[in-house]
Amino acid sequence: MHGRINRSSHFGEEKRMKALRVRTASVATGLALAATTAVTAPSASASAPGAGTSVGVGGGRNVRFATFNASLNRNTEGALVADLSNAGNAQARTIAEIIQRTRPDVVLINEFDFDARGRAARLFQDNYLSVGQNGAAPISYRHRFVAPSNTGIASGFDLNNDGKVVTEPGAAGYGDDAYGFGVFPGQYGMAVYSRYPIDERRVRTFQKFRWKDMPGALLPDDPSTPAPADWYSRAERKVVRLSSKSHWDLPIRVGHRTVHLLVSHPTPPTFDGPEDRNGRRNHDEIRLWADYVRGGPAARYIYDDRGRRGGLSRGASFVIAGDQNADPVDGDSVNGAINQLLRNPRVNASVIPSSAGAPEAAALQGGANTTHRGNPAYDTADFADNAPGNLRVDYVLPSRGLRPVGGGVFWPVAADPLSRLTGSYPFPSSDHRLVWLDLRR
């Protein structure tokens, strides 16, 4: 394993605090680029507008796909709906302005609390995205998708092995015994906004896929016993789910072509002990998409929430998007976790979105950033300086049949007027940055 950090690091404390803070293109069919290319935005204000004005595949323009862990999570169930019910929430206005200035055609928002009626997703569109923020043009998405998340759903078991089974939402230890960490059902959920139609009849969700059903799963081991992979009891292994939130396959109709948007938000590889249950889970959550896009025999074990088995058909176009909580060379993830996607033969990882603001921040903040092996221009998250430092954890990864022509990370340099949207801790928006990739036919 590389770059392992102390489990009690400030990184863990800071990420825990997020739960306590009230803040909260036509698609490519051309040949894959031969060389690894970094596309750097010279400044957010200069480069972010433009390609986001794209229309359909048939129109010959670019389509911009984006992912944004926007930290639009709240402490209590219903609080996000309340915050978005009028146009006055400062954090939501800032998040909306970032989206308006980058203008993605399709955007995944991680850490967006789920509610069964989809009210929060609708209110964010109506009261924030549809209202110009600080001179930015409004942006409208005709299509949205939300679905349940494993976060905050009681398992009925002592999954953290502390001798207590906590089933009351909000009680101490509840999140650690839930199927995915959360103090109420749906906290830290996901939402997708799209200018293009989502074929909801063909959507596949994998919320209830059980971890044990993945061949060769990295199930955690209790180091105090001689038995292997025994952190979870036999009864627990029968119910423990792989996805800490969910995995969604959303077929999006772009012109005459279907692009499968594959979204997820694997658990951070921290908040555990020597059994490394979260690091192992993070690895296998990433692996699910790696096997899914390979399809064929590699994906036969996968089943969705309707019982349909298998992965993508060969030749299907896809874009993998989300906060994967794994950096290629730095941080605390299991060694090689994200390389399951970056080196996947079906993934085109030739264009690496980057920014000018990230290396500036790494130099100014110092700390763990000075020991990192990765290029700081590729960082997408501003984490604690002592450990693990800033990392590349948010990704937009197209299939080999799609040609990326540009991309970026919304991380302005300090001198850029738009740096007010990212700022420093406590952040006005999120500790993550919006990442986009432009694709062309």
C-alpha positions as CSV (number, residue, x, y, z in Angstrom):
1,M,0.0,0.0,0.0
2,H,1.2,3.5,-0.7
3,G,0.9,6.7,1.2
4,R,-0.9,5.2,4.2
5,I,-1.7,7.8,6.9
6,N,-2.7,7.6,10.5
7,R,-6.3,6.7,10.8
8,S,-6.8,9.4,13.5
9,S,-5.4,12.1,11.2
10,H,-6.8,15.6,11.0
11,F,-8.1,14.5,7.5
12,G,-10.5,12.1,9.3
13,E,-11.5,14.8,11.7
14,E,-12.1,17.3,9.0
15,K,-14.2,15.0,6.9
16,R,-16.3,14.0,10.0
17,M,-16.9,17.7,10.6
18,K,-18.5,18.0,7.2
19,A,-21.5,16.1,8.7
20,L,-21.6,18.6,11.5
21,R,-21.2,21.8,9.5
22,V,-24.2,23.9,8.4
23,R,-22.5,24.9,5.2
24,T,-22.5,23.1,4.0
25,A,-20.1,18.9,-27.0
26,S,-21.0,16.1,-29.3
27,V,-19.7,12.8,-28.0
28,A,-16.6,11.3,-29.5
29,T,-16.4,8.4,-31.9
30,G,-12.9,9.2,-33.0
31,L,-9.6,7.5,-32.1
32,A,-8.3,7.8,-28.6
33,L,-5.5,10.2,-28.0
34,A,-2.2,8.4,-28.1
35,A,-0.4,10.4,-25.4
36,T,-1.4,11.4,-21.9
37,T,-2.3,15.1,-22.0
38,A,-3.0,17.6,-19.3
39,V,-5.5,20.2,-20.3
40,T,-4.9,23.2,-18.0
41,A,-7.3,26.0,-17.5
42,P,-5.3,29.3,-17.6
43,S,-7.8,30.9,-15.3
44,A,-11.3,30.0,-14.2
45,S,-12.8,33.2,-15.5
46,A,-11.0,33.0,-18.8
47,S,-11.7,29.3,-19.6
48,A,-14.7,28.1,-17.8
49,P,-17.4,29.5,-20.1
50,G,-17.4,28.4,-23.7
51,A,-17.7,24.7,-24.4
52,G,-20.6,24.6,-21.9
53,T,-22.8,26.2,-24.7
54,S,-22.7,22.8,-26.5
55,V,-25.7,21.1,-28.0
56,G,-26.3,17.6,-29.3
57,V,-24.0,15.0,-30.8
58,G,-25.4,15.6,-34.2
59,G,-24.7,19.3,-34.0
60,G,-20.9,18.9,-34.1
61,R,-20.2,20.7,-30.9
62,N,-18.7,19.5,-27.6
63,V,-20.6,17.9,-24.8
64,R,-19.4,18.8,-21.3
65,F,-19.7,16.2,-18.6
66,A,-18.8,17.2,-15.0
67,T,-18.7,15.9,-11.4
68,F,-18.9,18.0,-8.3
69,N,-18.8,16.9,-4.7
70,A,-20.7,20.0,-3.6
71,S,-21.0,19.3,0.1
72,L,-24.8,20.1,-0.1
73,N,-25.3,17.7,2.8
74,R,-27.0,18.7,6.1
75,N,-27.1,17.6,9.7
76,T,-30.8,16.6,9.8
77,E,-33.3,15.0,7.5
78,G,-35.2,17.7,5.6
79,A,-32.7,20.5,6.3
80,L,-31.5,20.7,2.7
81,V,-35.1,21.0,1.4
82,A,-35.6,23.8,3.9
83,D,-32.4,25.6,2.9
84,L,-33.3,25.4,-0.8
85,S,-36.9,26.5,-0.4
86,N,-35.9,30.1,-0.9
87,A,-33.1,31.8,-2.8
88,G,-31.2,32.9,0.3
89,N,-28.7,30.1,1.1
90,A,-25.2,31.5,0.6
91,Q,-23.5,28.1,0.0
92,A,-26.2,27.0,-2.5
93,R,-25.8,30.3,-4.4
94,T,-22.0,29.7,-4.6
95,I,-22.4,26.1,-5.8
96,A,-24.9,27.3,-8.4
97,E,-22.6,30.0,-9.6
98,I,-19.8,27.6,-10.1
99,I,-22.1,25.4,-12.2
100,Q,-23.3,28.4,-14.1
101,R,-19.7,29.6,-14.9
102,T,-18.5,26.1,-16.0
103,R,-21.8,25.3,-17.8
104,P,-21.7,21.5,-17.9
105,D,-24.3,19.7,-20.1
106,V,-24.5,16.8,-17.7
107,V,-23.4,17.1,-14.0
108,L,-23.3,14.7,-11.1
109,I,-23.5,16.3,-7.7
110,N,-22.1,14.2,-4.9
111,E,-23.1,14.8,-1.3
112,F,-26.6,16.0,-2.1
113,D,-29.1,14.7,0.5
114,F,-31.8,12.4,-0.9
115,D,-35.5,12.9,-0.3
116,A,-38.0,10.5,-1.8
117,R,-40.0,13.2,-3.6
118,G,-37.0,14.8,-5.2
119,R,-37.9,18.2,-3.7
120,A,-34.3,19.3,-3.0
121,A,-33.2,18.6,-6.6
122,R,-36.2,20.5,-8.0
123,L,-35.7,23.4,-5.6
124,F,-32.0,23.7,-6.4
125,Q,-32.9,24.1,-10.1
126,D,-35.8,26.5,-9.5
127,N,-34.3,28.8,-6.9
128,Y,-30.6,28.6,-7.7
129,L,-29.6,27.3,-11.1
130,S,-32.4,29.1,-12.8
131,V,-31.4,32.4,-11.2
132,G,-28.3,34.2,-12.4
133,Q,-25.7,34.4,-9.6
134,N,-23.5,37.4,-9.5
135,G,-23.7,38.1,-13.2
136,A,-23.5,34.5,-14.3
137,A,-26.1,33.4,-16.8
138,P,-28.8,31.0,-15.4
139,I,-28.6,27.4,-16.5
140,S,-31.6,25.0,-17.0
141,Y,-31.6,21.3,-16.9
142,R,-34.7,19.7,-18.2
143,H,-33.8,16.3,-16.8
144,R,-32.9,15.2,-13.3
145,F,-32.3,11.9,-11.5
146,V,-32.2,11.0,-7.8
147,A,-32.6,7.6,-6.1
148,P,-32.1,6.1,-2.7
149,S,-28.7,5.9,-1.1
150,N,-27.4,3.4,1.4
151,T,-26.2,6.2,3.6
152,G,-28.0,6.3,7.0
153,I,-30.0,3.1,6.4
154,A,-29.8,1.0,9.5
155,S,-28.4,-2.5,9.0
156,G,-29.5,-3.9,12.3
157,F,-25.9,-5.2,12.9
158,D,-22.8,-4.0,14.8
159,L,-20.8,-3.3,11.7
160,N,-18.0,-1.4,13.4
161,N,-17.6,-4.1,16.1
162,D,-17.8,-1.8,19.0
163,G,-20.2,-4.1,20.9
164,K,-23.3,-2.0,20.2
165,V,-26.0,-2.2,17.6
166,V,-27.3,1.3,16.9
167,T,-30.6,1.6,15.0
168,E,-31.8,5.1,16.0
169,P,-31.0,7.7,13.4
170,G,-28.9,10.5,14.8
171,A,-27.8,8.5,17.8
172,A,-24.0,8.2,18.5
173,G,-22.5,5.4,16.4
174,Y,-25.6,5.1,14.1
175,G,-23.7,6.0,11.0
176,D,-21.0,3.4,11.6
177,D,-23.6,0.6,11.8
178,A,-25.6,1.8,8.8
179,Y,-25.1,0.3,5.3
180,G,-23.3,3.5,4.4
181,F,-22.2,6.3,6.8
182,G,-24.9,8.8,7.5
183,V,-26.9,10.1,10.4
184,F,-30.2,9.8,8.6
185,P,-31.3,7.9,5.5
186,G,-30.1,9.6,2.3
187,Q,-27.5,11.9,3.8
188,Y,-24.6,12.4,1.4
189,G,-26.7,11.2,-1.6
190,M,-26.3,12.0,-5.3
191,A,-28.2,13.9,-7.9
192,V,-27.7,14.1,-11.7
193,Y,-28.8,17.1,-13.8
194,S,-28.8,16.8,-17.6
195,R,-29.7,18.8,-20.7
196,Y,-30.2,15.6,-22.5
197,P,-32.9,13.0,-21.9
198,I,-32.3,10.3,-19.3
199,D,-33.8,7.0,-20.4
200,E,-35.3,6.1,-17.0
201,R,-36.8,2.8,-18.2
202,R,-33.3,1.5,-18.8
203,V,-31.7,2.9,-15.7
204,R,-29.9,0.4,-13.5
205,T,-29.1,0.9,-9.9
206,F,-26.9,-1.3,-7.7
207,Q,-27.7,0.0,-4.2
208,K,-28.4,-3.5,-2.8
209,F,-25.6,-5.5,-4.4
210,R,-23.9,-7.5,-1.6
211,W,-20.2,-7.1,-1.1
212,K,-19.7,-10.9,-0.6
213,D,-21.1,-11.6,-4.1
214,M,-18.1,-10.0,-5.8
215,P,-15.6,-12.8,-6.6
216,G,-12.3,-12.1,-4.8
217,A,-13.8,-9.3,-2.7
218,L,-11.4,-7.6,-0.3
219,L,-13.6,-8.3,2.7
220,P,-12.0,-7.0,5.9
221,D,-10.1,-9.2,8.3
222,D,-10.1,-9.1,12.1
223,P,-6.4,-9.1,12.8
224,S,-7.0,-10.4,16.3
225,T,-8.1,-13.8,15.0
226,P,-6.5,-16.4,12.8
227,A,-9.5,-16.8,10.5
228,P,-9.4,-14.8,7.2
229,A,-11.9,-12.1,6.2
230,D,-13.8,-12.4,9.4
231,W,-14.4,-8.8,10.5
232,Y,-18.0,-9.3,9.6
233,S,-19.9,-12.2,11.1
234,R,-21.5,-14.8,8.8
235,A,-24.9,-13.2,9.3
236,E,-23.4,-9.7,8.5
237,R,-21.8,-10.9,5.3
238,K,-25.2,-12.0,4.1
239,V,-26.5,-8.4,4.2
240,V,-23.5,-6.0,4.0
241,R,-23.8,-4.0,0.8
242,L,-20.9,-3.0,-1.4
243,S,-21.9,0.5,-2.3
244,S,-21.6,3.1,0.4
245,K,-24.1,5.3,-1.4
246,S,-25.2,3.6,-4.7
247,H,-23.9,2.9,-8.2
248,W,-26.1,4.1,-11.1
249,D,-26.0,3.4,-14.8
250,L,-28.0,6.3,-16.4
251,P,-28.4,5.9,-20.2
252,I,-28.4,9.4,-21.6
253,R,-29.6,10.1,-25.1
254,V,-27.2,12.6,-26.7
255,G,-28.3,13.2,-30.3
256,H,-28.6,9.8,-32.0
257,R,-26.3,8.1,-29.5
258,T,-26.7,6.6,-26.0
259,V,-24.0,7.4,-23.4
260,H,-24.1,5.5,-20.2
261,L,-23.3,7.8,-17.3
262,L,-21.9,5.6,-14.5
263,V,-21.9,7.5,-11.2
264,S,-20.9,6.6,-7.7
265,H,-19.2,8.0,-4.6
266,P,-17.1,5.3,-2.9
267,T,-16.5,5.6,0.8
268,P,-13.4,7.5,2.0
269,P,-10.6,5.0,2.8
270,T,-10.4,6.2,6.5
271,F,-12.5,6.2,9.7
272,D,-11.6,2.6,10.5
273,G,-8.7,0.6,12.1
274,P,-6.1,-2.0,11.1
275,E,-8.8,-4.1,9.4
276,D,-9.0,-1.3,6.8
277,R,-12.7,-2.0,6.1
278,N,-13.3,1.3,4.5
279,G,-10.1,1.2,2.4
280,R,-11.0,-2.2,1.1
281,R,-14.6,-1.2,0.4
282,N,-13.4,1.9,-1.5
283,H,-11.2,-0.4,-3.6
284,D,-14.1,-2.8,-4.4
285,E,-16.6,0.0,-5.0
286,I,-14.2,1.3,-7.7
287,R,-13.7,-2.3,-9.0
288,L,-17.5,-2.7,-9.6
289,W,-17.3,-0.2,-12.4
290,A,-14.0,-1.6,-13.7
291,D,-15.7,-5.0,-14.1
292,Y,-19.0,-3.5,-15.3
293,V,-17.4,-1.7,-18.3
294,R,-15.4,-4.7,-19.3
295,G,-18.6,-6.7,-19.5
296,G,-18.8,-10.3,-20.6
297,P,-17.4,-12.9,-18.1
298,A,-15.8,-10.3,-15.9
299,A,-19.2,-8.8,-15.1
300,R,-21.4,-11.9,-14.9
301,Y,-21.5,-11.7,-11.1
302,I,-23.0,-8.2,-11.1
303,Y,-26.7,-7.9,-10.5
304,D,-28.8,-4.7,-10.3
305,D,-31.7,-3.9,-7.9
306,R,-34.2,-5.5,-10.3
307,G,-32.2,-8.7,-10.5
308,R,-30.7,-8.2,-14.0
309,R,-27.2,-9.6,-14.3
310,G,-24.1,-8.6,-16.3
311,G,-22.4,-5.4,-17.3
312,L,-22.2,-3.2,-20.4
313,S,-22.3,-4.6,-23.8
314,R,-19.2,-4.4,-25.9
315,G,-19.0,-1.2,-27.8
316,A,-21.3,0.7,-25.4
317,S,-20.3,4.3,-24.8
318,F,-20.0,5.4,-21.2
319,V,-18.6,8.1,-18.9
320,I,-17.6,7.2,-15.4
321,A,-18.1,10.2,-13.0
322,G,-17.8,10.8,-9.3
323,D,-15.8,11.5,-6.2
324,Q,-13.8,8.2,-6.1
325,N,-11.9,9.1,-2.9
326,A,-8.7,7.6,-4.3
327,D,-5.6,9.3,-5.7
328,P,-3.3,7.5,-8.1
329,V,-0.2,7.9,-6.0
330,D,-0.9,9.8,-2.8
331,G,-3.3,9.6,0.1
332,D,-4.8,6.7,2.0
333,S,-6.5,4.5,-0.6
334,V,-5.5,0.9,-1.2
335,N,-2.6,0.7,-3.6
336,G,-3.9,0.7,-7.2
337,A,-7.5,1.3,-6.3
338,I,-8.2,4.1,-8.9
339,N,-5.8,2.5,-11.4
340,Q,-8.5,-0.2,-11.9
341,L,-10.2,2.6,-13.9
342,L,-7.3,4.7,-15.1
343,R,-5.6,1.6,-16.6
344,N,-8.7,-0.1,-17.7
345,P,-8.5,-1.1,-21.4
346,R,-12.0,0.2,-22.0
347,V,-11.3,3.6,-20.4
348,N,-9.8,6.6,-22.2
349,A,-7.8,8.4,-19.5
350,S,-5.6,10.3,-21.9
351,V,-6.8,13.8,-20.9
352,I,-6.3,14.8,-17.3
353,P,-8.3,17.8,-16.2
354,S,-6.2,20.3,-14.3
355,S,-6.0,23.8,-13.0
356,A,-3.6,26.6,-12.2
357,G,-5.1,27.1,-8.8
358,A,-4.3,23.7,-7.4
359,P,-0.5,23.9,-7.6
360,E,-0.6,27.4,-6.2
361,A,-2.6,26.1,-3.3
362,A,-0.3,23.2,-2.7
363,A,2.7,25.5,-2.7
364,L,1.1,28.0,-0.3
365,Q,-0.3,25.3,2.1
366,G,2.8,23.1,2.2
367,G,2.6,20.3,4.8
368,A,1.9,16.9,3.3
369,N,1.7,18.5,-0.1
370,T,5.5,18.9,-0.2
371,T,5.9,15.1,0.0
372,H,3.4,14.2,-2.7
373,R,4.5,12.4,-5.8
374,G,1.6,13.3,-8.0
375,N,1.4,16.5,-10.1
376,P,-0.5,19.0,-7.9
377,A,-2.1,20.5,-11.1
378,Y,-4.3,17.5,-11.1
379,D,-5.6,17.9,-7.6
380,T,-9.4,18.2,-7.2
381,A,-9.8,18.5,-3.4
382,D,-8.4,20.8,-0.8
383,F,-7.8,18.6,2.3
384,A,-6.0,19.2,5.5
385,D,-2.4,20.3,5.1
386,N,-0.8,18.0,7.6
387,A,-2.4,14.8,6.2
388,P,-3.3,13.8,3.6
389,G,-2.8,17.2,1.8
390,N,-4.6,18.0,-1.5
391,L,-5.5,15.1,-3.7
392,R,-6.9,14.0,-7.1
393,V,-10.0,12.2,-6.1
394,D,-12.8,13.4,-8.5
395,Y,-12.9,11.9,-12.0
396,V,-14.7,12.1,-15.4
397,L,-13.5,9.1,-17.4
398,P,-14.9,8.4,-20.9
399,S,-14.9,5.1,-22.8
400,R,-12.4,4.4,-25.5
401,G,-14.9,5.2,-28.2
402,L,-15.2,8.8,-27.0
403,R,-12.7,11.5,-27.8
404,P,-11.9,14.0,-25.0
405,V,-10.9,17.4,-26.4
406,G,-10.5,19.4,-23.3
407,G,-11.2,19.6,-19.6
408,G,-10.4,21.4,-16.4
409,V,-10.8,21.7,-12.7
410,F,-12.6,24.8,-11.3
411,W,-9.8,26.0,-9.0
412,P,-9.0,29.6,-9.7
413,V,-5.7,31.1,-8.7
414,A,-5.9,33.5,-5.8
415,A,-5.6,36.6,-8.0
416,D,-8.7,35.5,-10.1
417,P,-11.9,37.2,-9.0
418,L,-13.6,33.9,-9.1
419,S,-11.4,32.5,-6.3
420,R,-14.1,33.8,-3.9
421,L,-16.1,30.8,-5.0
422,T,-13.6,28.2,-3.8
423,G,-11.7,30.1,-1.1
424,S,-10.0,28.4,1.9
425,Y,-11.2,26.5,4.9
426,P,-14.0,26.9,6.0
427,F,-14.9,26.8,2.3
428,P,-17.8,29.0,0.9
429,S,-18.7,26.1,-1.4
430,S,-16.9,22.7,-0.9
431,D,-13.5,21.2,-0.2
432,H,-13.9,19.6,-3.6
433,R,-13.7,21.3,-7.0
434,L,-15.9,20.8,-10.0
435,V,-14.2,18.7,-12.6
436,W,-15.3,18.7,-16.3
437,L,-14.3,17.0,-19.5
438,D,-15.4,18.0,-23.0
439,L,-16.2,15.2,-25.5
440,R,-16.5,15.5,-29.3
441,R,-17.8,13.2,-32.0
